[in-house]
Amino acid sequence: EVFQLTRANYISFVPEEFLVSEFLNGIARVGNGDASGGPSSLSDTVGESLQHMLRKLDPHSDYLTPNEVQQIQVKTKGKFSGVGVEMAMDRGYVKCVAVIPDTPASRSPIRPGDIISHIDGISLKGIALTDVAGMIRGPVGTTVMLQLSRYDIADTFEISIVRDVIRVNTIEARMEEGIGYVRISTFDENTHTALRKKLQALTLGLDGQMQGLVIDLRNNSGGLLDQALRVTDAFLTTGIIVSVIGRVNGEVRSFKADSEDITRGIPLAVLINGSTASAAEIVSGALKDRGRAVILGQRSFGKGSVQSIIPLSEGNGALRLTTSRYYLPSGRSIQIHGVAPDIVDVTPSHSSREVDLENFLEPENQDLGGDSVMLSEV
């Protein structure tokens, strides 16, 4: 079933020989075992071999166990049990890219940029990011021990954090001398609604008007595509937001803004950095291309691909497959290139980018030529 779905849905043609070869390589790799003694069942062996096979396609394709599917669903709901750390893979290491405010992690010594090498004494070398998330999460009130390293500290150090219910508030907002500030940490199913409520609250007492608005997308690793589109649409009154090209017949789907700008055209500035990725790059890139916002910071991560979650039969988990590439209103692809800021922050960055990942998708030379190629609007 996995073979058939992959060959039918992946962004490009995948030879059957490649899948068979990498699946067998995965079995051999699992058979060598690991520090924990290796898999304990045939199901574990097959699952880990499928993960090895799909990760050879690109860094974002994967086989998800039923537990991992549940974790993703919980995260998009905006509430889970854990410590409040957002993570990414950095050249084979697990890196803290953001700490969620008002969580156990925010009250601990961990900070963005720290490398997590061990959890409860178990090395994370070779462990998938979704598995790492499962190790950190656990029952409320229990303790997890993290071993960390930091670029400006010579020795590793350990911290213990007590797990709690993490309610992800994706929007942080405040007003400073007539200028609004909104930080969007991720795009879950509540982000657009929360943004509108926060902006309405900010403008109370100001006759509904701000002098300007800063949108902070630094360390935002993405999330739900439809929420990124709705957030972008909130500030645009016309034109394409993003175009998505799938494998089948090279079909182009273009998403277009409606006529409402909830900020009534006030000046916008968007902050980005090397950990601004995926859905956050759609927002910043579209607002830049449309001339609606000035972009400040550092070049973004460079993830210009879209993944689809495809459930397997009988509750056997799901596939996360790269099924499309997206293009900004100008027709440019973000893949590898990222979004370039108008005003550059020259502070040295320790962020890894898409090009640093193993098996990253090569950018296509295709240029859609902007609005002129729009074939459909949804």
C-alpha positions as CSV (number, residue, x, y, z in Angstrom):
1,E,0.0,0.0,0.0
2,V,2.8,2.4,0.9
3,F,4.6,1.6,-2.4
4,Q,1.4,2.3,-4.4
5,L,0.6,5.5,-2.7
6,T,4.1,6.8,-2.9
7,R,4.4,6.1,-6.7
8,A,1.0,7.6,-7.3
9,N,1.2,10.8,-5.2
10,Y,4.9,11.8,-4.8
11,I,5.8,15.1,-6.4
12,S,7.9,13.3,-9.0
13,F,8.1,9.9,-10.6
14,V,9.7,7.3,-8.2
15,P,11.1,4.1,-9.8
16,E,9.9,1.0,-8.1
17,E,13.5,-0.2,-8.0
18,F,14.5,2.7,-5.8
19,L,11.7,2.0,-3.3
20,V,12.6,-1.7,-3.1
21,S,16.3,-1.0,-2.7
22,E,15.9,1.6,0.0
23,F,13.3,-0.6,1.9
24,L,15.8,-3.5,1.9
25,N,18.5,-1.1,3.1
26,G,16.2,0.0,5.8
27,I,15.7,-3.6,6.9
28,A,19.4,-4.2,7.0
29,R,19.9,-1.0,9.0
30,V,17.3,-2.0,11.5
31,G,18.7,-5.5,11.7
32,N,22.0,-4.1,13.0
33,G,20.1,-2.9,16.1
34,D,20.9,0.1,18.2
35,A,21.7,1.1,21.8
36,S,18.2,0.2,22.9
37,G,18.4,-3.3,21.5
38,G,16.7,-2.6,18.2
39,P,13.0,-3.2,17.3
40,S,11.0,-5.7,19.2
41,S,8.5,-6.8,16.6
42,L,8.0,-7.3,12.9
43,S,5.7,-4.2,12.9
44,D,8.5,-2.1,14.3
45,T,10.9,-3.5,11.7
46,V,8.6,-2.7,8.8
47,G,7.8,0.8,10.2
48,E,11.4,1.8,10.6
49,S,12.3,0.4,7.2
50,L,9.5,2.4,5.6
51,Q,10.7,5.5,7.4
52,H,14.2,4.9,6.1
53,M,12.8,4.5,2.5
54,L,10.7,7.6,2.5
55,R,13.2,9.8,4.1
56,K,15.5,9.0,1.2
57,L,13.1,10.9,-1.1
58,D,13.4,14.2,0.7
59,P,13.7,15.5,4.3
60,H,10.0,16.1,4.7
61,S,8.5,12.8,3.5
62,D,8.0,10.1,6.1
63,Y,6.0,7.1,7.3
64,L,4.0,8.1,10.4
65,T,3.0,5.5,13.0
66,P,-0.5,5.7,14.5
67,N,0.9,7.5,17.5
68,E,2.7,10.0,15.4
69,V,-0.4,10.7,13.4
70,Q,-2.2,11.4,16.7
71,Q,0.6,13.8,17.8
72,I,0.2,15.8,14.6
73,Q,-3.5,16.0,15.0
74,V,-3.1,17.2,18.6
75,K,-0.6,19.8,17.6
76,T,-2.8,21.3,15.0
77,K,-5.5,21.6,17.6
78,G,-3.3,23.9,19.6
79,K,-3.1,21.8,22.9
80,F,-0.9,18.9,24.0
81,S,1.0,17.6,27.0
82,G,4.7,18.4,27.0
83,V,7.3,21.1,28.0
84,G,6.8,23.8,25.4
85,V,9.8,23.5,23.0
86,E,9.7,23.8,19.2
87,M,12.4,21.7,17.5
88,A,14.0,21.2,14.1
89,M,16.7,18.9,12.7
90,D,20.0,20.7,12.2
91,R,22.6,18.5,10.3
92,G,21.5,15.4,12.2
93,Y,21.1,17.1,15.6
94,V,17.9,18.1,17.3
95,K,17.8,21.9,17.8
96,C,15.5,24.0,19.9
97,V,14.3,26.8,17.5
98,A,11.7,28.4,19.8
99,V,10.4,28.2,23.4
100,I,6.6,28.7,23.8
101,P,5.9,31.5,26.2
102,D,4.4,30.7,29.6
103,T,5.3,27.0,29.5
104,P,7.6,24.8,31.7
105,A,10.4,25.3,29.1
106,S,10.1,29.1,29.2
107,R,10.8,28.8,33.0
108,S,13.8,26.6,32.4
109,P,17.4,27.4,31.2
110,I,16.8,26.1,27.7
111,R,16.8,28.7,24.9
112,P,16.6,28.8,21.1
113,G,19.7,27.5,19.4
114,D,20.4,24.8,22.1
115,I,21.1,21.3,20.8
116,I,19.3,18.5,22.6
117,S,21.6,15.5,22.5
118,H,19.9,13.1,25.0
119,I,16.5,12.6,26.6
120,D,16.4,10.8,29.9
121,G,19.9,9.5,29.1
122,I,19.0,8.2,25.7
123,S,21.1,9.5,22.7
124,L,19.0,11.1,20.0
125,K,21.5,10.2,17.2
126,G,19.6,8.8,14.3
127,I,16.2,9.3,15.9
128,A,13.5,11.0,13.8
129,L,12.1,14.3,15.0
130,T,8.6,12.9,15.5
131,D,10.1,10.2,17.7
132,V,12.0,12.8,19.7
133,A,8.7,14.7,20.2
134,G,7.1,11.6,21.5
135,M,10.0,11.1,24.0
136,I,9.6,14.6,25.3
137,R,5.9,14.5,25.7
138,G,4.3,12.5,28.4
139,P,1.8,12.5,31.3
140,V,1.3,15.9,33.0
141,G,3.3,16.1,36.2
142,T,6.1,13.8,35.1
143,T,9.7,14.9,34.7
144,V,11.9,14.7,31.6
145,M,15.7,15.2,31.6
146,L,17.3,16.9,28.7
147,Q,21.0,17.0,27.9
148,L,21.9,20.2,26.1
149,S,24.9,21.9,24.4
150,R,25.2,25.5,23.5
151,Y,27.6,27.1,21.0
152,D,29.1,29.5,23.5
153,I,29.4,26.9,26.4
154,A,32.2,24.4,26.3
155,D,30.5,21.6,28.2
156,T,27.1,19.9,27.9
157,F,24.7,20.4,30.7
158,E,21.5,18.8,31.9
159,I,18.1,20.3,32.9
160,S,14.9,18.7,34.2
161,I,11.5,19.9,33.2
162,V,8.1,18.9,34.6
163,R,5.6,18.3,31.9
164,D,2.3,20.2,31.8
165,V,-0.6,20.9,29.5
166,I,0.7,23.1,26.7
167,R,-1.9,25.5,25.2
168,V,-0.3,26.9,22.2
169,N,-1.1,30.6,21.9
170,T,0.0,31.2,18.4
171,I,-0.6,34.9,18.6
172,E,1.2,37.4,20.9
173,A,0.2,41.0,20.5
174,R,0.9,44.4,22.0
175,M,0.8,48.1,21.2
176,E,3.7,50.5,21.4
177,E,3.1,54.2,20.7
178,G,0.5,53.6,18.1
179,I,2.4,50.8,16.4
180,G,1.0,47.3,16.7
181,Y,3.2,44.2,17.2
182,V,2.0,40.7,16.5
183,R,4.1,37.6,16.8
184,I,2.8,34.4,15.1
185,S,4.6,31.4,16.4
186,T,3.0,28.7,14.2
187,F,-0.1,28.2,12.0
188,D,-2.6,25.9,13.7
189,E,-6.4,25.8,13.0
190,N,-7.1,28.7,15.3
191,T,-4.4,31.2,14.0
192,H,-6.5,33.3,11.6
193,T,-9.4,33.7,14.1
194,A,-7.0,34.5,16.9
195,L,-5.2,37.1,14.7
196,R,-8.4,39.0,14.0
197,K,-9.4,39.0,17.6
198,K,-6.0,40.3,18.7
199,L,-6.0,43.1,16.1
200,Q,-9.5,44.1,17.2
201,A,-8.4,44.3,20.8
202,L,-5.3,46.3,19.9
203,T,-7.3,49.0,18.1
204,L,-9.8,49.6,20.9
205,G,-9.5,53.2,22.0
206,L,-7.6,54.1,18.8
207,D,-10.7,54.8,16.8
208,G,-10.0,51.4,15.1
209,Q,-6.8,52.6,13.5
210,M,-3.1,51.9,14.1
211,Q,-0.2,53.9,12.6
212,G,1.5,50.7,11.5
213,L,1.8,47.0,12.3
214,V,4.8,44.7,12.8
215,I,4.3,41.0,12.1
216,D,7.0,38.9,13.7
217,L,7.5,35.5,11.9
218,R,10.9,34.8,13.3
219,N,11.4,31.1,14.3
220,N,8.0,30.3,12.9
221,S,8.5,26.8,11.3
222,G,5.1,26.8,9.5
223,G,2.0,24.8,10.0
224,L,-1.3,24.6,8.2
225,L,-1.3,25.9,4.6
226,D,-5.0,27.1,4.7
227,Q,-4.2,29.2,7.8
228,A,-1.2,30.8,6.1
229,L,-3.4,31.7,3.1
230,R,-6.1,33.2,5.4
231,V,-3.6,35.3,7.4
232,T,-2.0,36.6,4.2
233,D,-5.4,37.3,2.7
234,A,-6.3,39.4,5.8
235,F,-3.8,42.1,4.6
236,L,-4.4,41.9,0.8
237,T,-7.3,43.1,-1.3
238,T,-6.4,41.6,-4.7
239,G,-4.2,39.3,-6.6
240,I,-2.6,35.9,-6.1
241,I,-1.3,34.8,-2.7
242,V,0.5,31.6,-3.8
243,S,0.4,29.1,-6.7
244,V,0.7,25.4,-6.1
245,I,1.9,23.0,-8.7
246,G,1.3,19.2,-8.2
247,R,2.6,16.3,-10.2
248,V,-0.5,15.4,-12.1
249,N,-0.4,17.2,-15.5
250,G,1.5,20.0,-13.9
251,E,-1.8,21.6,-12.8
252,V,-1.5,25.0,-11.3
253,R,-3.8,26.1,-8.5
254,S,-3.7,29.7,-7.6
255,F,-5.1,31.1,-4.4
256,K,-6.4,34.7,-4.7
257,A,-7.1,37.4,-2.1
258,D,-10.5,38.8,-1.4
259,S,-11.3,42.5,-1.2
260,E,-11.0,43.0,2.6
261,D,-7.8,44.3,4.3
262,I,-8.6,44.1,8.0
263,T,-5.9,46.8,8.7
264,R,-7.3,49.2,6.1
265,G,-4.0,49.6,4.3
266,I,-1.8,50.7,7.2
267,P,2.0,50.2,6.7
268,L,3.2,46.7,7.5
269,A,6.7,45.4,8.4
270,V,7.4,41.6,8.6
271,L,10.3,40.2,10.6
272,I,11.9,36.9,9.4
273,N,15.1,34.9,10.1
274,G,16.7,31.6,9.0
275,S,14.1,29.6,11.0
276,T,11.1,31.2,9.2
277,A,9.9,28.3,7.1
278,S,7.2,26.9,5.0
279,A,3.8,28.5,5.7
280,A,5.5,31.5,7.3
281,E,7.5,31.9,4.0
282,I,4.2,32.0,2.1
283,V,3.0,34.9,4.2
284,S,6.2,36.9,4.2
285,G,6.9,36.2,0.5
286,A,3.4,37.1,-0.7
287,L,3.3,40.3,1.3
288,K,6.7,41.3,-0.1
289,D,5.8,40.4,-3.7
290,R,2.5,42.3,-3.5
291,G,4.4,45.4,-2.2
292,R,2.2,45.3,0.9
293,A,5.0,44.9,3.5
294,V,8.7,45.7,4.1
295,I,10.6,42.6,5.1
296,L,13.3,42.9,7.7
297,G,15.8,40.3,9.1
298,Q,17.6,37.4,7.6
299,R,17.0,35.2,4.6
300,S,14.3,32.6,5.4
301,F,14.7,28.8,5.6
302,G,13.9,28.0,2.0
303,K,11.2,25.3,2.2
304,G,9.1,25.6,-1.0
305,S,7.3,22.3,-0.9
306,V,3.9,21.1,0.4
307,Q,3.3,17.8,2.2
308,S,0.1,15.8,2.3
309,I,-0.9,13.4,5.1
310,I,-2.3,10.3,3.4
311,P,-3.9,7.8,5.9
312,L,-3.2,4.1,5.5
313,S,-6.0,1.5,5.7
314,E,-6.9,-0.3,9.0
315,G,-5.4,2.4,11.2
316,N,-1.8,1.6,10.1
317,G,-0.6,5.1,10.4
318,A,-0.1,7.5,7.4
319,L,2.3,8.8,4.9
320,R,3.6,12.3,4.9
321,L,4.5,12.9,1.2
322,T,5.8,15.9,-0.6
323,T,3.1,16.3,-3.2
324,S,3.4,19.9,-4.5
325,R,5.7,22.9,-4.9
326,Y,4.5,26.4,-4.2
327,Y,5.4,29.7,-6.0
328,L,5.0,33.3,-4.9
329,P,2.9,35.8,-6.8
330,S,6.0,36.8,-8.8
331,G,6.3,33.2,-10.0
332,R,9.5,32.6,-8.0
333,S,10.0,29.4,-6.1
334,I,11.1,29.7,-2.4
335,Q,12.7,26.2,-2.5
336,I,16.3,26.6,-1.3
337,H,16.3,30.3,-2.1
338,G,14.0,31.4,0.7
339,V,12.6,34.9,1.1
340,A,15.2,37.7,1.0
341,P,14.6,40.6,3.3
342,D,14.4,44.2,2.1
343,I,16.4,45.3,5.1
344,V,19.1,42.8,6.2
345,D,20.0,42.0,9.8
346,V,23.8,41.3,9.6
347,T,23.9,39.6,13.0
348,P,25.7,36.2,12.6
349,S,23.1,33.5,12.4
350,H,23.4,29.9,13.7
351,S,20.3,28.7,11.9
352,S,20.4,25.8,9.4
353,R,18.4,26.0,6.3
354,E,16.7,23.7,3.8
355,V,19.9,23.3,1.8
356,D,21.7,21.9,4.9
357,L,19.2,19.0,5.1
358,E,20.0,15.5,3.8
359,N,18.3,14.7,0.5
360,F,16.8,18.2,0.1
361,L,14.7,18.8,-3.0
362,E,16.6,20.6,-5.8
363,P,14.9,23.9,-6.8
364,E,13.3,23.7,-10.3
365,N,14.2,26.3,-12.9
366,Q,10.6,26.8,-13.5
367,D,9.3,30.4,-13.3
368,L,5.6,30.8,-13.4
369,G,5.8,34.4,-14.6
370,G,3.5,35.8,-11.9
371,D,-0.2,36.3,-12.4
372,S,-0.2,35.7,-16.1
373,V,-0.2,31.9,-15.6
374,M,-3.1,31.6,-13.3
375,L,-5.2,28.7,-14.5
376,S,-7.7,28.4,-11.6
377,E,-8.7,30.2,-8.4
378,V,-10.0,28.5,-5.3
